[in-house]
Amino acid sequence: MTQDRGTPLVELRDISIAFGGIKAVDHVTVDLYPGEVVGLLGHNGAGKSTLIKCLSGAYQADSGEIFINGQKASIQNPRDARAYNIETIYQTLALADNLDAASNLFLGRELVTPMGFVDEARMEAETRKIMARLNPNFRKFNVPVSALSGGQRQSVAIARAVYFNARILIMDEPTAALGPHETQMVAELIEELKRQGLGIFLIEHDIHNVMKLCDRASVMKNGQLVGTVNVDEVTDDDILGMIILGKKPEKAA
């Protein structure tokens, strides 16, 4: 599937990281192409979050290399990651509950008038523009985000990343604790991001979500990569077998 797709957006190559002598990630290689969602699965402690934190700048690998658009990247901290247009959307979403969508979008990066005042009108106009692209049904621009549903809050967090030029998104269980309607809204957001050529790493526990949202799935167990499969070529049970038994399905081997 990936032979003719040119250069990966991201390549984590032969990454290892140990804590106190225990290998949390052991020589793992995964990649991600533009307009693709790659699911990262595995039990708690499998190493998927640790691996992805090497990309987000939260951890530094002991060995291995990261390539962004085919160029070797140096990511020492989250600021470096952002410079490579990598944004992480955590489960907590890191939104300021008492502020509205526009204030959250520009939190810490407020637009100002020539006089130096916060330009609320322009911030709202920009927020409406990006929301029209991502989630045209979003209407609640003037209420605190605490009044928004889970899916709408997710929209605000994604809009913030996209507005500031994210090309690579790391999403940590984006539909956890959401109902079916909200989950569908997030699925549509992810489809829209794919159309815009972003690449998404999705850390996920729910195999049904992986089958629905992802193009490929990379499964880890005990710090090692069990394998990466094309989602449309495997079943839920195949992926479950990879997670539990650490075995790649025959047809994908």
N, C-alpha and C positions, 0 to 999 in steps of 0.2 A: 504493500500500500504506500510506503513512503519512498520507494526507490527514485521516483521521478519528481519529487516534490521540491527539489532544490535544497537550499540551506535551511537547517532548522532555526527557528526563532531562538530556542534555548537548547543547549546540550549540557547536561550534567554528566561529566565523563569520569568514571572510575572513582567516585567519591567515597571516602572513608572518614569516619569520625568516631572517636572513642571517648567515653567518660569513665574515669577511674578504672581504666584497663578493660572495660566492657565495650565491645564494638557495637555502637548503636546503628551505624551504617557501614557496611562492609563491601567495598568495591562495587558500587551501584552506578549504572549508566542508564539514564532516561533522556528522552528528547521530546520536543514540542514544536509543532509547525504552526505557521500563521493560520488562523481560522479553524483551529482544532481545539477540542477539549480532551485532555488526558486525565483520567481518574487515577488517583493514588489510593490504593486499598491495602488493608492489612489489619490485624488485631492491634489493640493498644500495645505500644511497645515494639511494634514491627519495624519502626524506623522511618515511617513515611513523613511524620511531622519534622523529625530531625533533619531528614534529607532536604525538605523544602525550606527549612530555616537557613540552610546554607545559601539558598538562592535569595531569600528575603533579607539576608544580612544579619540575622539574629545570631547565627553561629558561623564559625569558620571551620571548613573541613581541615582535617589533618593532612589529607592527601587527595589528589584528584584535581580536575580543572573544570571551570565553567566557561562555556562559549555562548555569546549572545550574537546572533546574526553571523555566525562563523568566526567571530573575533574573540580571542581570549579575553575574559573579563576578570577584573579584580573587585570583589565585593567583600569589603571589610565590615560594613555596618549598613543599617537600613537606608542611610542617606545615599550611599553608593548604589544600592539597589534601585532607588528612585531615579538616580541619574541614568540608569539603563532602562528606564520606563517600566520598572517592575513595581507593581502595587499589590499589597496583600489586603484582602477583605476578611477580617477575623470574624468568628462567630458572634462576638460581642458587638461588632460593627463600629465600635469606637465613635459613636455619635453623641453630641451634646443634647440631652433630652429636652432642655428648656429652650433651645433655639429652633428656628424654622429651617426648612430645607436649604434655602440660599445661604443662611448663616453657617450651616454645617458644611455646605459645599466649599465655602471659602474660608473655613475656620483656620486661622493662622496665616492665611494668604489673602486677606481681605482686599477688595478693590477700593481705591480711594479717589476722591475728586481732586482736581488741581489744587484745591485749598487744603487738602490733607484730611478731609473728613471721609468716613466710611461711606462708599457709594452704594447705598442699599438698593436703589432703583436699578442700577446696572447689574448688581449681583443677582437680583431677582430675574431680570431679563435674560441673563446668561443661563440661569438655572432653568428657566422655562424653555430655552432653546435646546439645551442638552437633554432635558426630559422629553421634549417632543420627539427627539431622535430615539430615545431608549424605551420610554414607557409613556406613550401618548395619552393613556388614560389617567395619568397622574394629575390631580387637580388641587391637592391640599398644600398650596404654596405658603399660606400665611398662618399655619398653626405650628405649635412646637412639635418636633418629631416624636415626642412621647405620645402624641395623639394618633400617630400613624400605625397602620397594621404592620406585621412583620415583613410582608412582601414589599410594602411601600418604603419601609426603612432600608431594606436591602437595595431598593432602587436608588435611594439617596447615596448610600455608600458606594455603589457601583458608578453612579454619575460623577461623584467626586473623583474617583480614580480615572475615569475616562476623560473628564474635562482636563485633567492635568497630564494628558498624553500617555496614559498607561498603554503599553503594547502587550505586556505579559501580566496576566492576573493570576494571583493565587487565591483561591476561594476555599475557606475552611467550612465544610458542611453547610452550604448556603441555605439548605431547605430544612435544617434541623428545627424542630418545634413549629413548623409552619403547617397549616391545613392544606387540603388538596388544591383549593382555589389559589392560595398564595404560592404553593409549590409550582403550579402551572405558570404563574406570573414570573417567577424567577427563571423557569425553563425558557420562557419567551425572551426574557432579558438576555440569557446566555446565547440563544439563537441569534439575537440581534448583534451581540458582541462578536460572534463568529463571522457574521456577514461583513462586519467592519474590519475583519482581518486580525483581531486580537487572538492570542493564544491563551488558553486557560488551563492551569493545573487545578484540579478539583480534588480536595481531600475529602473522602466520603466513606461512610460506613454502610450506607444503604445500597445494596446491590441493584435494587430496582431503579434507583436514581442514576446509578452508573450506566445501566442498560439504556436508560432514556436520554441522558444528557451527554454521555461521553462518546468519542470516536474510538479511542483506545483506552485500555486499562492496564496500569502497571501495578503488579501485586508484590508486596514485600512480606517477608516472614523472617523473624529473628535477625533483622538488620540486612538481610540479603534480598536481592531481586529474584523472585520466583520466575517472573517473565512478564512480557508486555504482549497483549493480544488485541486484535481488532474486535471491537465489541459486537459488530454485526456477524462475526464468524463463530461466536461462542454462545453458550447458554448461561443462565444464572448459575446452574449447577457446576458448570466448568469453572466459573470464577470462584464459587464457594470452595471447590476442591483445591484451587490454588491457594486460597486464604488459609484453609484448615490443614490440608495435607502438604502444602508447599510443592504441589506437582502441577506442571503445565499440562493442559489437555492434549491428548494424542494428536488431534488434527491441527493444533497450533504449534506443535513442537518443532 
